Amino acid sequence: MSQAVHSQMMVEVFKTNIDNKEKAELMIREIQKEFVNCRATIDLEDCDRVLVVRSLTEGVDSSEIIELLFQLGCKAEVLPDF
């Protein structure tokens, strides 16, 4: 069994209602402030306005991300694996 499991990146993908660059930048800043070991990106060109959250150190708690975005006035839901 490989020891590389510990260095595997954890990724969670969300569908959001984030609709402009300013709001996207705010959400990214807040996610990365609240979850310091995570990096977030938002694709405003995608019809689902996809938010991708990556963590090198631990799993991504999707419910905490959804709650944070809700508190900031946005909606998010986990996109199922494809």
Buried (B, 14 or more C-beta within 10 A) or exposed (E): EEEEEEEEEBEBBBBBEBEEEEBBEBBBEBBBEEBEEBBBEBBEEEEEBBBBBBBEEEEBBBEEBBEBBEEEEBEBEBBEEE
